[in-house]
Amino acid sequence: MGVALGAKWEWEKECERAQAALKTLIQENPDKVTQARERPQLIGWFVGRTAQAIGGTEHPDKLERLASEMLWRTHQ
């Protein structure tokens, strides 16, 4: 397996865990969702909490993109 394929596979594994953690955070913190939608820099709160929940991340940029997508799909 090449380096690029290995990195992609690792992100896919991490992404599944991150999605589950984000879903829980979103459900448990509707006020934070509203705040983050009004002030996008607050997405960092979700990124940090998600990273903690999954034991860290080597892909913070992808995690931020995932959090942003999930937050905008929620409560529209």
C-alpha positions, 0 to 999 in steps of 0.5 A: 500500500502506498503512502497516499493510500495508507493516509486515505485509509487512516482518514476514512477510519478516523472519519467514521469515529469523528462523525459519531462523536460530532453527531453526539456533540451536535445533539447534546449542544444545540446552543453551541450549534446555533452559536457556531452557525452565527460565528463560524470561528466557534467550529473550533470548539467542535473540532477540539472536542471531537479530537479529544473524543477520538483520541487526537487527529492527524487531520485537523483540516479535514476534521474542521471541514467535516464539522462544518459540513455536519453543523450546516446540515443540522438545524437548518 
